[in-house]
Amino acid sequence: MSNISAQLVKELRERSGAGMMECKKALVENNGDIEVAMEWLRKSGLAKADKKAGRVAAEGRIVAAQAGGKAVLVEVNCETDFVTKNPDFVKFSDAVAEIALKSGAADIDSLKAAAYPGAASVEEGAKALVATIGEKIEVRRMARVETDGTIGSYIHGGRIGVLVALKGGSEELAKGIAMHVAAMNPPYVKAEDVPADFIAKEKEIALAAMSDKEKNKPADILEKIVSGKINKIVSEVTLVGQPYVLDTNVTVGEALKKEGADVASVARLAVGEGIEKVQEDYLAEVAKAMQV
């Protein structure tokens, strides 16, 4: 082990795209010869795929595909940001988005079961990619939007994807609102979508925060004060009530009204939402691997 340096492991990882421990093992098995270790990794095949099933894949890409009145978002995960730039991973995730669109898959299970070129299914295609890349690959989530109206899509840095379907309005407006959703991530679309228990809780908080002088005002005036506070909060948590990021002089609702448009549906996916990820420094990981 003395001649297997962390730098050598790092170099093999960069060349092969394989996992840290696989690179370390390949070098140990081949006396530190990086060329032979590279060949050894290539020959290792699918036997590695199932061993990665328990790993955390919290990095990845959000990819979109759109045609006519249909559009999809798909989240494809890997273990490290390093792999998101791997050409094979990029090609695979783009292909999966097209399959999601053309197959008509309505949910992630049907997408995983859909046919994939050179493999029995998308899920099998992901497993095959593990042997090449050396990390867990997971097709995790998808969202589909279909409409007779206008669809706007926006992908921010490959990590956030949004689809917005409008009734009426232009493609430019639909894309602009998709950009707004990507940036602001409003929990609700319209005031009527805000749950009653949310409103009740905010009203309780507003009343508790009032001064004694305000609380002593006549009931009708007190109600107006509370309603004003609640309306402001509802505007802040709804898409149509927020200032439009592309023109903060108007709200999203006002921008829609100018074009006689309305929001039919919104879908937003961000990489790794809901996944608990342990942060670890890359060089520290190399050093840790060398000690095992």
C-alpha positions in Angstrom: 0.0 0.0 0.0 2.9 2.3 0.5 3.3 3.0 -3.2 -0.5 3.7 -3.7 -0.8 7.4 -3.1 -4.0 9.4 -2.7 -3.0 11.4 -5.8 -2.8 8.2 -7.8 -6.3 7.2 -6.7 -7.6 10.6 -7.6 -6.0 10.4 -11.0 -7.6 7.0 -11.7 -10.9 8.3 -10.6 -10.7 11.2 -12.9 -9.8 9.0 -15.8 -12.2 6.2 -15.2 -15.2 7.9 -13.5 -15.3 4.9 -11.2 -15.9 5.2 -7.4 -13.2 5.9 -4.9 -13.0 2.5 -3.3 -13.1 0.8 -6.7 -10.1 2.9 -7.9 -8.2 2.1 -4.7 -8.9 -1.6 -5.1 -7.9 -1.6 -8.8 -4.5 0.0 -8.0 -3.8 -2.4 -5.1 -4.7 -5.4 -7.2 -2.5 -4.2 -10.0 0.6 -3.0 -8.0 -0.1 0.6 -8.6 0.0 0.4 -12.4 -2.6 2.9 -13.5 -2.9 1.6 -17.1 -3.5 -2.0 -15.9 -5.8 -0.7 -13.2 -7.8 1.2 -15.8 -8.2 -2.0 -17.8 -9.2 -3.9 -14.7 -11.9 -1.4 -13.9 -13.3 -1.7 -17.5 -13.4 -5.5 -17.2 -15.1 -5.4 -13.8 -18.6 -5.2 -15.4 -22.1 -5.2 -13.9 -21.1 -7.1 -10.7 -20.5 -3.8 -9.1 -24.0 -2.3 -9.7 -25.9 -4.0 -7.0 -23.2 -3.2 -4.4 -24.0 0.5 -4.8 -27.7 0.2 -4.1 -27.4 1.4 -0.5 -25.3 4.5 -1.3 -26.8 8.0 -1.2 -27.3 9.6 -4.6 -28.1 13.2 -3.8 -26.4 14.9 -6.7 -27.5 14.8 -10.4 -29.4 16.6 -13.1 -32.9 17.9 -13.8 -33.6 17.3 -17.4 -36.6 18.4 -19.6 -38.2 17.4 -22.8 -41.1 19.1 -24.6 -43.1 18.6 -27.7 -46.4 20.3 -28.6 -48.7 20.5 -25.6 -46.7 18.0 -23.6 -43.6 18.4 -21.4 -41.7 16.5 -18.7 -39.1 17.0 -16.0 -37.0 14.1 -14.8 -34.5 14.0 -11.9 -31.6 11.6 -12.4 -29.3 11.2 -9.4 -25.7 10.2 -8.9 -23.4 10.4 -5.8 -21.1 13.3 -6.7 -21.2 16.5 -8.6 -18.1 15.3 -10.4 -20.3 12.7 -12.3 -23.0 15.2 -13.3 -20.5 16.4 -16.0 -19.7 12.9 -17.2 -20.6 12.7 -20.9 -22.2 9.2 -20.4 -24.3 10.5 -17.5 -25.4 13.5 -19.5 -26.3 11.4 -22.5 -28.2 8.9 -20.3 -30.2 11.6 -18.4 -31.1 13.4 -21.7 -32.3 10.1 -23.2 -34.4 9.3 -20.2 -36.2 12.7 -20.5 -37.0 11.9 -24.1 -38.3 8.5 -23.2 -40.4 10.0 -20.5 -42.0 12.3 -23.0 -42.5 9.9 -25.8 -43.6 6.9 -23.8 -46.4 8.7 -22.0 -45.1 7.5 -18.6 -47.3 9.0 -16.0 -45.1 8.3 -13.0 -41.6 7.2 -12.0 -42.4 3.5 -11.9 -43.8 3.4 -15.4 -40.8 5.4 -16.6 -38.3 3.0 -15.0 -40.1 0.1 -16.8 -40.1 1.9 -20.2 -37.9 0.5 -22.9 -34.3 1.9 -23.1 -32.0 1.4 -26.1 -29.6 -1.5 -25.5 -31.3 -2.5 -22.3 -34.6 -4.1 -21.1 -35.7 -0.9 -19.4 -34.7 2.5 -18.2 -33.9 1.0 -14.8 -31.7 -1.6 -16.4 -30.0 1.1 -18.4 -29.2 2.9 -15.2 -27.7 -0.2 -13.7 -25.5 -0.7 -16.8 -24.3 2.9 -16.5 -23.1 2.1 -12.9 -20.4 -0.2 -14.3 -19.0 2.6 -16.5 -19.3 5.5 -14.0 -18.7 3.7 -10.7 -21.5 5.5 -8.8 -25.1 4.7 -7.9 -27.4 6.1 -10.6 -31.1 6.5 -9.8 -33.9 7.8 -12.0 -35.7 9.3 -9.0 -38.6 11.6 -9.9 -40.6 12.9 -12.8 -43.3 15.5 -13.5 -45.5 15.7 -16.6 -47.6 18.6 -17.9 -50.1 18.4 -20.7 -52.2 21.3 -21.9 -54.1 22.8 -24.9 -52.5 26.1 -23.9 -48.9 27.3 -23.6 -46.1 25.6 -21.8 -43.0 27.3 -20.5 -40.0 25.4 -19.3 -36.8 26.5 -17.6 -33.8 24.6 -16.3 -31.4 26.5 -13.9 -27.9 25.2 -13.9 -29.1 21.6 -14.4 -30.2 21.6 -10.7 -33.7 23.2 -10.8 -36.4 22.5 -13.4 -39.8 24.2 -13.8 -42.7 23.6 -16.1 -45.6 26.2 -16.3 -48.7 25.6 -18.3 -50.8 28.6 -19.1 -54.3 29.1 -20.4 -53.7 31.9 -22.9 -50.6 34.0 -22.9 -47.4 33.8 -24.8 -44.5 31.4 -24.7 -42.3 34.3 -23.5 -44.6 34.9 -20.5 -44.8 31.1 -19.7 -41.0 30.9 -19.7 -40.7 34.0 -17.6 -43.1 32.6 -15.0 -41.1 29.4 -15.0 -38.0 31.4 -14.3 -39.9 33.1 -11.4 -40.9 29.8 -9.9 -37.3 28.5 -10.2 -36.1 31.5 -8.3 -38.8 32.1 -5.7 -40.3 28.6 -5.3 -43.8 29.8 -4.1 -45.6 27.1 -2.0 -48.9 27.9 -3.6 -50.2 29.2 -7.0 -53.3 31.2 -5.9 -54.9 32.4 -2.7 -57.6 29.7 -2.9 -54.8 27.1 -2.8 -53.6 28.2 0.6 -54.8 25.8 3.3 -57.3 27.0 5.9 -55.1 25.8 8.8 -52.2 28.0 7.4 -54.5 31.0 7.4 -55.8 30.2 10.9 -52.3 29.9 12.3 -51.2 33.2 10.7 -54.2 34.9 12.0 -53.4 33.6 15.5 -49.8 34.9 15.2 -51.0 38.3 13.9 -53.3 38.8 16.8 -50.7 37.7 19.3 -48.2 40.2 17.9 -50.5 43.1 18.1 -50.1 45.8 20.8 -52.7 46.3 23.5 -53.7 49.6 21.8 -54.4 47.8 18.5 -56.3 45.0 20.3 -58.6 47.6 21.9 -59.8 49.0 18.6 -63.4 48.3 17.5 -64.0 44.8 16.2 -64.6 45.8 12.6 -61.3 47.8 12.5 -59.4 45.1 14.2 -60.7 42.6 11.6 -59.5 44.9 8.8 -56.1 45.2 10.4 -55.8 41.4 10.7 -57.2 40.8 7.2 -54.6 43.2 5.8 -51.8 41.3 7.5 -53.1 38.0 6.3 -53.6 39.2 2.7 -50.0 40.4 2.7 -48.7 37.0 3.9 -50.9 35.2 1.3 -49.4 37.3 -1.4 -45.9 36.4 -0.3 -46.6 32.6 -0.4 -48.6 32.5 -3.7 -47.2 32.7 -7.2 -49.7 35.2 -8.5 -49.3 37.5 -5.5 -45.5 37.8 -5.6 -43.6 40.6 -7.5 -42.7 39.2 -10.9 -38.9 38.7 -11.0 -38.7 39.9 -14.6 -40.6 43.1 -13.8 -40.8 43.8 -10.0 -43.2 46.7 -10.7 -46.0 44.2 -11.2 -47.1 41.0 -9.6 -47.1 37.7 -11.4 -50.9 38.0 -11.3 -50.8 41.4 -13.0 -48.4 40.2 -15.6 -50.8 37.3 -16.4 -53.8 39.7 -16.5 -52.0 41.9 -19.1 -52.0 39.0 -21.5 -55.4 37.6 -20.5 -53.7 34.5 -19.2 -54.1 32.1 -16.3 -51.9 29.5 -14.7 -53.2 25.9 -15.3 -50.4 24.0 -13.6 -46.9 24.3 -12.2 -44.2 21.6 -11.7 -40.9 22.2 -10.0 -38.1 19.7 -9.3 -34.8 20.5 -7.6 -31.9 18.0 -7.3 -31.7 16.1 -4.1 -34.9 17.5 -2.5 -35.8 15.4 0.5 -32.5 13.4 0.4 -30.3 13.5 3.5 -26.8 13.9 2.3 -23.6 13.6 4.4 -21.2 16.4 3.3 -17.6 15.3 3.0 -14.6 17.0 1.6 -13.2 15.3 -1.5 -9.6 15.3 -0.5 -10.6 14.1 3.0 -12.5 11.3 1.3 -9.4 10.3 -0.6 -7.3 10.2 2.5 -10.0 8.3 4.3 -10.1 5.7 1.5 -6.4 5.2 1.8 -6.7 4.3 5.4 -9.2 1.5 4.9 
